[in-house]
Amino acid sequence: MATVLKRCGCPDTDWKTCPHAWVVRYRTLGGRASRQQERSFGANRREADNFALKIEHDKRARVFIDPAAGDVLFRAYAQTWLARHLGADSTVAGYRSVLNAHVFPAFGHRPLSRVRREDVKDLIAVMRGKGLSAGRVREAHLVVAAIFNEAVRDKMLAVSPCLSIALPEITVNRDFIVPTAAQADGLAAGLPGDWAATVWLMHGCGLRVGEALAVSEQCIISDRTVLRVSEQVNPQGQLRPLKFRSAGDYRDTPLPQYVSDAIDKHLADYGTTGDGYLFRGRRQKLVVRRT
């Protein structure tokens, strides 16, 4: 039961004139796991009574959210959420950047339960006022919404403050042009010779930049007709698993003859690193992907 009482020992007959605060005491869970909590309401008994009634109603409806659970600071909860994120290193780095640059200055110092829908809308307005792109604004909303959705799942909040908020539209150029052979040749010729084969790996096998930079001789299988991709190079020049995959996971893609020929030429002209990777960095064993 939620109990309304005075913090002092004044008799009930004096409650209208007593200056001490009204307190609601309640338990978060039943049985041995129950914990007693309390919340003060100043001299306003009506607010205390309404709070106690809501506590009891939510418990009976099995939708109870401990009001004290949302007292954790947004910054602290967001940092914990980010540390547990399973995305690629580049994804986590992007989320950390938008949090540090825009979200934390706006309401990182507030408890989760004190961040309102208006605060999220103000964040979007401020970012737009600074001339930031629609993509950056939508990334900020995506991160904040994901954090609050997790807080709702953790029973720290009843509802996210990010729902039904208008976001700027991203203008997309839908005119995609497949490069001609001459254009691809020109792009490869414009790179340092020992990196030129990355163009053909991306063009012919659909590799991302980081995946192309992590290709080794061991990736070429099935009589040189299949390329097995299992790693990528992150922006810090470190080998990591493929995006959204665990270490050891891989995907196989057909290896066209012209890509195989480009790899053979690269091996003949430049060889590999000591452990079999095709591409060397200028100051490191592996290439650093510039961003």
DOTI-883035 format. One record per residue (C-alpha): residue number from 1; x, y negated, z negated. Coordinates in steps of 0.5 Angstrom, whole numbers, plus 2048, in hexadecimal, padded with zeros to 3 digits. Example, Ala and Ser with C-alpha at 12.3 -4.5 7.8 and 13.67 -1.06 7.14 Angstrom:
<node><seq>1</seq><east>819</east><north>809</north><up>7F0</up></node>
<node><seq>2</seq><east>81B</east><north>802</north><up>7F2</up></node>
//
This chain:
<node><seq>1</seq><east>800</east><north>800</north><up>800</up></node>
<node><seq>2</seq><east>802</east><north>7F9</north><up>801</up></node>
<node><seq>3</seq><east>802</east><north>7F5</north><up>7FB</up></node>
<node><seq>4</seq><east>801</east><north>7ED</north><up>7FA</up></node>
<node><seq>5</seq><east>804</east><north>7EA</north><up>7F4</up></node>
<node><seq>6</seq><east>807</east><north>7E4</north><up>7F1</up></node>
<node><seq>7</seq><east>80F</east><north>7E4</north><up>7F0</up></node>
<node><seq>8</seq><east>80E</east><north>7E1</north><up>7E9</up></node>
<node><seq>9</seq><east>80A</east><north>7E4</north><up>7E3</up></node>
<node><seq>10</seq><east>805</east><north>7DF</north><up>7E3</up></node>
<node><seq>11</seq><east>7FE</east><north>7E2</north><up>7E2</up></node>
<node><seq>12</seq><east>7F9</east><north>7E2</north><up>7E8</up></node>
<node><seq>13</seq><east>7F5</east><north>7DD</north><up>7E5</up></node>
<node><seq>14</seq><east>7FA</east><north>7D8</north><up>7E6</up></node>
<node><seq>15</seq><east>7FC</east><north>7DA</north><up>7EE</up></node>
<node><seq>16</seq><east>7F9</east><north>7D4</north><up>7F1</up></node>
<node><seq>17</seq><east>7FD</east><north>7CF</north><up>7ED</up></node>
<node><seq>18</seq><east>804</east><north>7D4</north><up>7EC</up></node>
<node><seq>19</seq><east>809</east><north>7D1</north><up>7F1</up></node>
<node><seq>20</seq><east>80D</east><north>7D8</north><up>7F2</up></node>
<node><seq>21</seq><east>80C</east><north>7DC</north><up>7F8</up></node>
<node><seq>22</seq><east>807</east><north>7E1</north><up>7FA</up></node>
<node><seq>23</seq><east>80B</east><north>7E8</north><up>7FC</up></node>
<node><seq>24</seq><east>808</east><north>7EE</north><up>800</up></node>
<node><seq>25</seq><east>80C</east><north>7F4</north><up>7FE</up></node>
<node><seq>26</seq><east>80B</east><north>7FA</north><up>802</up></node>
<node><seq>27</seq><east>80E</east><north>801</north><up>804</up></node>
<node><seq>28</seq><east>811</east><north>802</north><up>80B</up></node>
<node><seq>29</seq><east>810</east><north>80A</north><up>80C</up></node>
<node><seq>30</seq><east>80C</east><north>80F</north><up>807</up></node>
<node><seq>31</seq><east>80F</east><north>814</north><up>803</up></node>
<node><seq>32</seq><east>817</east><north>815</north><up>801</up></node>
<node><seq>33</seq><east>819</east><north>810</north><up>807</up></node>
<node><seq>34</seq><east>815</east><north>80A</north><up>805</up></node>
<node><seq>35</seq><east>818</east><north>804</north><up>803</up></node>
<node><seq>36</seq><east>815</east><north>7FE</north><up>800</up></node>
<node><seq>37</seq><east>815</east><north>7F7</north><up>803</up></node>
<node><seq>38</seq><east>813</east><north>7F0</north><up>801</up></node>
<node><seq>39</seq><east>811</east><north>7EA</north><up>805</up></node>
<node><seq>40</seq><east>810</east><north>7E3</north><up>801</up></node>
<node><seq>41</seq><east>80A</east><north>7DE</north><up>804</up></node>
<node><seq>42</seq><east>80B</east><north>7D8</north><up>7FF</up></node>
<node><seq>43</seq><east>805</east><north>7D6</north><up>7FC</up></node>
<node><seq>44</seq><east>800</east><north>7D8</north><up>801</up></node>
<node><seq>45</seq><east>7FD</east><north>7DE</north><up>7FF</up></node>
<node><seq>46</seq><east>7F8</east><north>7DF</north><up>805</up></node>
<node><seq>47</seq><east>7FF</east><north>7E0</north><up>80A</up></node>
<node><seq>48</seq><east>801</east><north>7E5</north><up>805</up></node>
<node><seq>49</seq><east>7FA</east><north>7E8</north><up>805</up></node>
<node><seq>50</seq><east>7FA</east><north>7E9</north><up>80C</up></node>
<node><seq>51</seq><east>801</east><north>7EB</north><up>80D</up></node>
<node><seq>52</seq><east>7FF</east><north>7F1</north><up>808</up></node>
<node><seq>53</seq><east>7F9</east><north>7F3</north><up>80C</up></node>
<node><seq>54</seq><east>7FD</east><north>7F3</north><up>812</up></node>
<node><seq>55</seq><east>802</east><north>7F8</north><up>80F</up></node>
<node><seq>56</seq><east>7FC</east><north>7FD</north><up>80D</up></node>
<node><seq>57</seq><east>7F9</east><north>7FC</north><up>813</up></node>
<node><seq>58</seq><east>7FF</east><north>7FE</north><up>817</up></node>
<node><seq>59</seq><east>801</east><north>804</north><up>813</up></node>
<node><seq>60</seq><east>7FA</east><north>807</north><up>814</up></node>
<node><seq>61</seq><east>7FA</east><north>806</north><up>81B</up></node>
<node><seq>62</seq><east>801</east><north>809</north><up>81B</up></node>
<node><seq>63</seq><east>804</east><north>802</north><up>81F</up></node>
<node><seq>64</seq><east>808</east><north>800</north><up>819</up></node>
<node><seq>65</seq><east>80E</east><north>7FC</north><up>81A</up></node>
<node><seq>66</seq><east>812</east><north>7FA</north><up>814</up></node>
<node><seq>67</seq><east>812</east><north>7F2</north><up>814</up></node>
<node><seq>68</seq><east>819</east><north>7F2</north><up>811</up></node>
<node><seq>69</seq><east>81C</east><north>7F6</north><up>817</up></node>
<node><seq>70</seq><east>81C</east><north>7F0</north><up>81C</up></node>
<node><seq>71</seq><east>820</east><north>7EC</north><up>817</up></node>
<node><seq>72</seq><east>827</east><north>7EF</north><up>81A</up></node>
<node><seq>73</seq><east>82A</east><north>7E9</north><up>81F</up></node>
<node><seq>74</seq><east>829</east><north>7EA</north><up>826</up></node>
<node><seq>75</seq><east>830</east><north>7E9</north><up>827</up></node>
<node><seq>76</seq><east>832</east><north>7EF</north><up>823</up></node>
<node><seq>77</seq><east>82D</east><north>7F3</north><up>826</up></node>
<node><seq>78</seq><east>82E</east><north>7F1</north><up>82D</up></node>
<node><seq>79</seq><east>836</east><north>7F3</north><up>82B</up></node>
<node><seq>80</seq><east>834</east><north>7FA</north><up>829</up></node>
<node><seq>81</seq><east>82F</east><north>7FB</north><up>82F</up></node>
<node><seq>82</seq><east>835</east><north>7F9</north><up>833</up></node>
<node><seq>83</seq><east>83A</east><north>7FE</north><up>830</up></node>
<node><seq>84</seq><east>835</east><north>804</north><up>831</up></node>
<node><seq>85</seq><east>834</east><north>802</north><up>838</up></node>
<node><seq>86</seq><east>835</east><north>808</north><up>83D</up></node>
<node><seq>87</seq><east>836</east><north>804</north><up>843</up></node>
<node><seq>88</seq><east>83C</east><north>802</north><up>848</up></node>
<node><seq>89</seq><east>842</east><north>7FE</north><up>845</up></node>
<node><seq>90</seq><east>840</east><north>7F9</north><up>84A</up></node>
<node><seq>91</seq><east>839</east><north>7F9</north><up>848</up></node>
<node><seq>92</seq><east>83A</east><north>7F8</north><up>840</up></node>
<node><seq>93</seq><east>83F</east><north>7F2</north><up>842</up></node>
<node><seq>94</seq><east>83A</east><north>7EF</north><up>846</up></node>
<node><seq>95</seq><east>835</east><north>7F0</north><up>840</up></node>
<node><seq>96</seq><east>83A</east><north>7ED</north><up>83B</up></node>
<node><seq>97</seq><east>83C</east><north>7E7</north><up>83F</up></node>
<node><seq>98</seq><east>834</east><north>7E5</north><up>840</up></node>
<node><seq>99</seq><east>833</east><north>7E6</north><up>838</up></node>
<node><seq>100</seq><east>839</east><north>7E2</north><up>836</up></node>
<node><seq>101</seq><east>839</east><north>7DC</north><up>83B</up></node>
<node><seq>102</seq><east>831</east><north>7DB</north><up>83B</up></node>
<node><seq>103</seq><east>82D</east><north>7E0</north><up>836</up></node>
<node><seq>104</seq><east>831</east><north>7DF</north><up>82F</up></node>
<node><seq>105</seq><east>831</east><north>7D8</north><up>830</up></node>
<node><seq>106</seq><east>82A</east><north>7D7</north><up>830</up></node>
<node><seq>107</seq><east>827</east><north>7DC</north><up>82B</up></node>
<node><seq>108</seq><east>82D</east><north>7E1</north><up>829</up></node>
<node><seq>109</seq><east>82D</east><north>7DE</north><up>822</up></node>
<node><seq>110</seq><east>826</east><north>7DF</north><up>821</up></node>
<node><seq>111</seq><east>822</east><north>7E6</north><up>81E</up></node>
<node><seq>112</seq><east>81F</east><north>7EA</north><up>823</up></node>
<node><seq>113</seq><east>818</east><north>7E9</north><up>820</up></node>
<node><seq>114</seq><east>819</east><north>7E1</north><up>821</up></node>
<node><seq>115</seq><east>81B</east><north>7E1</north><up>828</up></node>
<node><seq>116</seq><east>814</east><north>7DF</north><up>82C</up></node>
<node><seq>117</seq><east>812</east><north>7E0</north><up>833</up></node>
<node><seq>118</seq><east>813</east><north>7D8</north><up>834</up></node>
<node><seq>119</seq><east>81A</east><north>7D9</north><up>832</up></node>
<node><seq>120</seq><east>81B</east><north>7DE</north><up>838</up></node>
<node><seq>121</seq><east>818</east><north>7D9</north><up>83C</up></node>
<node><seq>122</seq><east>81C</east><north>7D3</north><up>83A</up></node>
<node><seq>123</seq><east>822</east><north>7D8</north><up>83B</up></node>
<node><seq>124</seq><east>820</east><north>7D9</north><up>842</up></node>
<node><seq>125</seq><east>81E</east><north>7D1</north><up>843</up></node>
<node><seq>126</seq><east>825</east><north>7CF</north><up>841</up></node>
<node><seq>127</seq><east>829</east><north>7D4</north><up>845</up></node>
<node><seq>128</seq><east>825</east><north>7D1</north><up>84B</up></node>
<node><seq>129</seq><east>826</east><north>7CA</north><up>849</up></node>
<node><seq>130</seq><east>82E</east><north>7CC</north><up>849</up></node>
<node><seq>131</seq><east>82D</east><north>7CE</north><up>850</up></node>
<node><seq>132</seq><east>82E</east><north>7D5</north><up>84F</up></node>
<node><seq>133</seq><east>82C</east><north>7DA</north><up>854</up></node>
<node><seq>134</seq><east>826</east><north>7DE</north><up>854</up></node>
<node><seq>135</seq><east>82A</east><north>7E4</north><up>854</up></node>
<node><seq>136</seq><east>82D</east><north>7E2</north><up>84D</up></node>
<node><seq>137</seq><east>827</east><north>7E0</north><up>84A</up></node>
<node><seq>138</seq><east>823</east><north>7E6</north><up>84C</up></node>
<node><seq>139</seq><east>82A</east><north>7EA</north><up>849</up></node>
<node><seq>140</seq><east>829</east><north>7E6</north><up>842</up></node>
<node><seq>141</seq><east>821</east><north>7E8</north><up>842</up></node>
<node><seq>142</seq><east>823</east><north>7EF</north><up>843</up></node>
<node><seq>143</seq><east>828</east><north>7F0</north><up>83E</up></node>
<node><seq>144</seq><east>824</east><north>7EC</north><up>839</up></node>
<node><seq>145</seq><east>81E</east><north>7F0</north><up>83A</up></node>
<node><seq>146</seq><east>822</east><north>7F7</north><up>83A</up></node>
<node><seq>147</seq><east>824</east><north>7F5</north><up>833</up></node>
<node><seq>148</seq><east>81D</east><north>7F3</north><up>830</up></node>
<node><seq>149</seq><east>81A</east><north>7F9</north><up>834</up></node>
<node><seq>150</seq><east>81F</east><north>7FD</north><up>830</up></node>
<node><seq>151</seq><east>81D</east><north>7FA</north><up>829</up></node>
<node><seq>152</seq><east>816</east><north>7FB</north><up>82B</up></node>
<node><seq>153</seq><east>818</east><north>803</north><up>82B</up></node>
<node><seq>154</seq><east>81C</east><north>802</north><up>825</up></node>
<node><seq>155</seq><east>816</east><north>800</north><up>821</up></node>
<node><seq>156</seq><east>819</east><north>7F9</north><up>820</up></node>
<node><seq>157</seq><east>814</east><north>7F5</north><up>824</up></node>
<node><seq>158</seq><east>80D</east><north>7F6</north><up>826</up></node>
<node><seq>159</seq><east>80D</east><north>7F3</north><up>82D</up></node>
<node><seq>160</seq><east>813</east><north>7F0</north><up>831</up></node>
<node><seq>161</seq><east>813</east><north>7E8</north><up>832</up></node>
<node><seq>162</seq><east>815</east><north>7E9</north><up>839</up></node>
<node><seq>163</seq><east>80E</east><north>7EC</north><up>83C</up></node>
<node><seq>164</seq><east>80B</east><north>7E8</north><up>842</up></node>
<node><seq>165</seq><east>810</east><north>7E3</north><up>843</up></node>
<node><seq>166</seq><east>811</east><north>7E0</north><up>84A</up></node>
<node><seq>167</seq><east>818</east><north>7E0</north><up>84D</up></node>
<node><seq>168</seq><east>81B</east><north>7DD</north><up>853</up></node>
<node><seq>169</seq><east>81B</east><north>7E1</north><up>85A</up></node>
<node><seq>170</seq><east>821</east><north>7E3</north><up>85D</up></node>
<node><seq>171</seq><east>822</east><north>7E1</north><up>864</up></node>
<node><seq>172</seq><east>824</east><north>7E7</north><up>868</up></node>
<node><seq>173</seq><east>827</east><north>7E7</north><up>86F</up></node>
<node><seq>174</seq><east>824</east><north>7ED</north><up>872</up></node>
<node><seq>175</seq><east>828</east><north>7EC</north><up>879</up></node>
<node><seq>176</seq><east>82D</east><north>7F2</north><up>877</up></node>
<node><seq>177</seq><east>832</east><north>7F3</north><up>87D</up></node>
<node><seq>178</seq><east>836</east><north>7F9</north><up>87E</up></node>
<node><seq>179</seq><east>83D</east><north>7F7</north><up>880</up></node>
<node><seq>180</seq><east>83F</east><north>7F9</north><up>887</up></node>
<node><seq>181</seq><east>846</east><north>7FE</north><up>887</up></node>
<node><seq>182</seq><east>84A</east><north>7F8</north><up>889</up></node>
<node><seq>183</seq><east>847</east><north>7F4</north><up>883</up></node>
<node><seq>184</seq><east>849</east><north>7FA</north><up>87E</up></node>
<node><seq>185</seq><east>850</east><north>7FA</north><up>882</up></node>
<node><seq>186</seq><east>851</east><north>7F3</north><up>881</up></node>
<node><seq>187</seq><east>84F</east><north>7F3</north><up>879</up></node>
<node><seq>188</seq><east>854</east><north>7F9</north><up>878</up></node>
<node><seq>189</seq><east>859</east><north>7F5</north><up>87C</up></node>
<node><seq>190</seq><east>858</east><north>7EF</north><up>877</up></node>
<node><seq>191</seq><east>85A</east><north>7F3</north><up>871</up></node>
<node><seq>192</seq><east>861</east><north>7F5</north><up>86F</up></node>
<node><seq>193</seq><east>863</east><north>7FC</north><up>873</up></node>
<node><seq>194</seq><east>863</east><north>800</north><up>86D</up></node>
<node><seq>195</seq><east>85C</east><north>7FE</north><up>86B</up></node>
<node><seq>196</seq><east>859</east><north>7FE</north><up>872</up></node>
<node><seq>197</seq><east>856</east><north>805</north><up>871</up></node>
<node><seq>198</seq><east>851</east><north>803</north><up>86C</up></node>
<node><seq>199</seq><east>84D</east><north>800</north><up>872</up></node>
<node><seq>200</seq><east>84C</east><north>806</north><up>875</up></node>
<node><seq>201</seq><east>84A</east><north>80A</north><up>86F</up></node>
<node><seq>202</seq><east>845</east><north>805</north><up>86D</up></node>
<node><seq>203</seq><east>842</east><north>805</north><up>874</up></node>
<node><seq>204</seq><east>842</east><north>80C</north><up>876</up></node>
<node><seq>205</seq><east>841</east><north>80F</north><up>86F</up></node>
<node><seq>206</seq><east>83D</east><north>80A</north><up>86C</up></node>
<node><seq>207</seq><east>841</east><north>809</north><up>866</up></node>
<node><seq>208</seq><east>841</east><north>803</north><up>861</up></node>
<node><seq>209</seq><east>848</east><north>7FF</north><up>861</up></node>
<node><seq>210</seq><east>84A</east><north>802</north><up>85A</up></node>
<node><seq>211</seq><east>848</east><north>809</north><up>85D</up></node>
<node><seq>212</seq><east>84C</east><north>808</north><up>863</up></node>
<node><seq>213</seq><east>852</east><north>805</north><up>85E</up></node>
<node><seq>214</seq><east>852</east><north>80C</north><up>85A</up></node>
<node><seq>215</seq><east>852</east><north>811</north><up>860</up></node>
<node><seq>216</seq><east>858</east><north>816</north><up>85F</up></node>
<node><seq>217</seq><east>85A</east><north>81C</north><up>864</up></node>
<node><seq>218</seq><east>856</east><north>820</north><up>85F</up></node>
<node><seq>219</seq><east>850</east><north>81D</north><up>862</up></node>
<node><seq>220</seq><east>851</east><north>820</north><up>869</up></node>
<node><seq>221</seq><east>84D</east><north>827</north><up>869</up></node>
<node><seq>222</seq><east>84A</east><north>82C</north><up>86D</up></node>
<node><seq>223</seq><east>84F</east><north>82C</north><up>873</up></node>
<node><seq>224</seq><east>84F</east><north>824</north><up>873</up></node>
<node><seq>225</seq><east>848</east><north>824</north><up>874</up></node>
<node><seq>226</seq><east>845</east><north>821</north><up>86D</up></node>
<node><seq>227</seq><east>848</east><north>81C</north><up>869</up></node>
<node><seq>228</seq><east>846</east><north>81D</north><up>861</up></node>
<node><seq>229</seq><east>846</east><north>817</north><up>85D</up></node>
<node><seq>230</seq><east>846</east><north>817</north><up>856</up></node>
<node><seq>231</seq><east>84A</east><north>811</north><up>853</up></node>
<node><seq>232</seq><east>84A</east><north>809</north><up>854</up></node>
<node><seq>233</seq><east>84F</east><north>804</north><up>853</up></node>
<node><seq>234</seq><east>84B</east><north>7FE</north><up>84E</up></node>
<node><seq>235</seq><east>84D</east><north>7F7</north><up>84E</up></node>
<node><seq>236</seq><east>853</east><north>7F8</north><up>849</up></node>
<node><seq>237</seq><east>856</east><north>7FD</north><up>84E</up></node>
<node><seq>238</seq><east>854</east><north>803</north><up>849</up></node>
<node><seq>239</seq><east>851</east><north>80A</north><up>84C</up></node>
<node><seq>240</seq><east>84A</east><north>80B</north><up>84A</up></node>
<node><seq>241</seq><east>844</east><north>810</north><up>84B</up></node>
<node><seq>242</seq><east>840</east><north>80E</north><up>851</up></node>
<node><seq>243</seq><east>83A</east><north>809</north><up>84F</up></node>
<node><seq>244</seq><east>835</east><north>80C</north><up>84B</up></node>
<node><seq>245</seq><east>838</east><north>813</north><up>84B</up></node>
<node><seq>246</seq><east>83C</east><north>817</north><up>846</up></node>
<node><seq>247</seq><east>844</east><north>818</north><up>846</up></node>
<node><seq>248</seq><east>845</east><north>81E</north><up>84B</up></node>
<node><seq>249</seq><east>83E</east><north>81D</north><up>84F</up></node>
<node><seq>250</seq><east>83F</east><north>81C</north><up>856</up></node>
<node><seq>251</seq><east>83C</east><north>81B</north><up>85D</up></node>
<node><seq>252</seq><east>83E</east><north>81E</north><up>864</up></node>
<node><seq>253</seq><east>83D</east><north>81A</north><up>86A</up></node>
<node><seq>254</seq><east>83F</east><north>81C</north><up>871</up></node>
<node><seq>255</seq><east>846</east><north>81A</north><up>873</up></node>
<node><seq>256</seq><east>845</east><north>818</north><up>87B</up></node>
<node><seq>257</seq><east>84B</east><north>819</north><up>87F</up></node>
<node><seq>258</seq><east>84D</east><north>812</north><up>880</up></node>
<node><seq>259</seq><east>84E</east><north>811</north><up>878</up></node>
<node><seq>260</seq><east>852</east><north>817</north><up>878</up></node>
<node><seq>261</seq><east>856</east><north>815</north><up>87D</up></node>
<node><seq>262</seq><east>857</east><north>80E</north><up>879</up></node>
<node><seq>263</seq><east>859</east><north>812</north><up>873</up></node>
<node><seq>264</seq><east>85E</east><north>816</north><up>877</up></node>
<node><seq>265</seq><east>861</east><north>810</north><up>87A</up></node>
<node><seq>266</seq><east>861</east><north>80C</north><up>873</up></node>
<node><seq>267</seq><east>865</east><north>813</north><up>870</up></node>
<node><seq>268</seq><east>86A</east><north>813</north><up>875</up></node>
<node><seq>269</seq><east>86B</east><north>80B</north><up>875</up></node>
<node><seq>270</seq><east>86B</east><north>80A</north><up>86D</up></node>
<node><seq>271</seq><east>86A</east><north>811</north><up>869</up></node>
<node><seq>272</seq><east>867</east><north>811</north><up>863</up></node>
<node><seq>273</seq><east>868</east><north>80F</north><up>85B</up></node>
<node><seq>274</seq><east>86C</east><north>815</north><up>857</up></node>
<node><seq>275</seq><east>865</east><north>818</north><up>855</up></node>
<node><seq>276</seq><east>862</east><north>818</north><up>85C</up></node>
<node><seq>277</seq><east>85E</east><north>811</north><up>85D</up></node>
<node><seq>278</seq><east>85E</east><north>80E</north><up>864</up></node>
<node><seq>279</seq><east>85E</east><north>807</north><up>861</up></node>
<node><seq>280</seq><east>863</east><north>803</north><up>85D</up></node>
<node><seq>281</seq><east>863</east><north>7FD</north><up>859</up></node>
<node><seq>282</seq><east>867</east><north>7F7</north><up>85A</up></node>
<node><seq>283</seq><east>869</east><north>7F7</north><up>853</up></node>
<node><seq>284</seq><east>866</east><north>7FD</north><up>850</up></node>
<node><seq>285</seq><east>865</east><north>805</north><up>853</up></node>
<node><seq>286</seq><east>85E</east><north>803</north><up>855</up></node>
<node><seq>287</seq><east>85B</east><north>7FE</north><up>859</up></node>
<node><seq>288</seq><east>858</east><north>7F8</north><up>855</up></node>
<node><seq>289</seq><east>851</east><north>7F7</north><up>858</up></node>
<node><seq>290</seq><east>850</east><north>7EF</north><up>858</up></node>
<node><seq>291</seq><east>84A</east><north>7EC</north><up>856</up></node>
//
